[in-house]
Amino acid sequence: QLQLVQSGGGSVQPGGSLRLSCEASGWRLDYYGMGWFRQAPGKEREGVSCISASGESTLYADSVKDRFTISRDNAKNTVYLQMNSLKSEDTAVYYCASNRFSSCSDFTPSDYDVWGQGTQVTVSS
């Protein structure tokens, strides 16, 4: 069964940092672009960041640019999202997802076919 298993997340004060991990189980993610999405209460799911299969291309939403960093370790079959300088508006459930293709060009949800279980990130003082 193809799965993406997420870990990390939790609660942090504004200005703090968290790292999310997303490990593929039962398959290899080497050939696929990977993305991170988030959904805050009452809002639609939005794309946060994505990375190409090679890791050479990345994309960030304007709201997280220069604060979040996406990376991948194909040897560990894992993708990461390092989140720094967190703000209250970053509070959401975060999901990782694998792209049908190797590229990372946008955040069209229908391009992503395997999703993680979601993990809560809460930024509050």
N, C-alpha and C positions, 0 to 999 in steps of 0.2 A: 504494500500500500504506500502510495506516495504521500509523504508528509513533510511539513515544515514545522519544526518544534522551536518555539521561542522561549527565551529566558532573559532575565534582567528586568528592568523597570522598577517601579515602586514609587515612593514619595520622597520628595526633595524640596528644599527651600529655593526660592528664586535666586538665580545666580549659580546654582549648583550644577552638577554633572551626573549623567547616567549613561550606561552603555547597554544597548540591546543586542542580543545575539539571536541568530536564526540558523538552525542546523537542519539540513535535509536528511531525512530518514528513508531508507529504502531505494534511493536513487542518487545520482550524481548531479550536482548543479553546475558543473564546470562549463557547460555549453549554453547556459541560459543567463540572460540579463535578470537582475534581481532588483526588487523595489521595496520601499517602505511607504506605507500609507498610515493615516491616522483618522480617527473619527471622534470628535468631541460631542458631548450630549447636545441633541437638538440640531446637529449640523451634519452635512453630507461628508462621506469619506473623501479625503483629499490626499493627493500624492505629496510625499515629503522629499524623497530622494530615490534615485536609482543608479545602478552601476552595470556596465556591460559585462559580458562573460569574461572578457580578458582583463577587466578592471581598468582599462585605459580611459574609458569614458564614464563620466558621472554627471548627474543632473540634480539640481536642488530647487525646491520651491523658494521663492523670494523671501518668504517669512523665516526660513531657517538657514539661509545662505550665510556663510562665515561663522556659524555657530555649530552646525551639525556636520559630521563627516561620515560618509559611508565607505566601507571597505569590505573586502572579501578575502578569505583564505581557502582557496579551492582544495588544498591538501587536507584541510580540516572540514571541508564540505559545509562551510559556515560563512554567513554574511553578518556584518556588524553595523550598528549605527551608534556612533559616539555623539552624545548630545551635551554640549557645554552652554554656559550662560543661559540656563533654562529660565523661561518666563511662565507666568501663570497661564498665558494663552497657549502654551504647549501641552497643557493638560488634555489628555485624550487616551483612547485605546489605540495602541500602535499595532499594525499588522505588517508582516513581511509577505512577499509574494514573488513567485517566479514568473518571468515573462515567457511567452511562447517562443520568443526569438532570442538571439544572442545580444541584441542591441539594447540600448537605453536611450530613448529619444523623447519619450513623453510619459504621462501618467494615465493613459487610457485604461481603465480597469478591465475592460474586456480583453486586453492584451495579456493579462495575467491570469494564469489558470490554476495554480496551486497556491493556497493561502495558509498562513500560520494561524494559530488559535487566538492570537491577540494577547496583548499584555497592557496593563494599566500603567500609565505614567501620570502622576499627580504632582503639580508644582504649586506649593502653597506655603505661606509663612505661618 
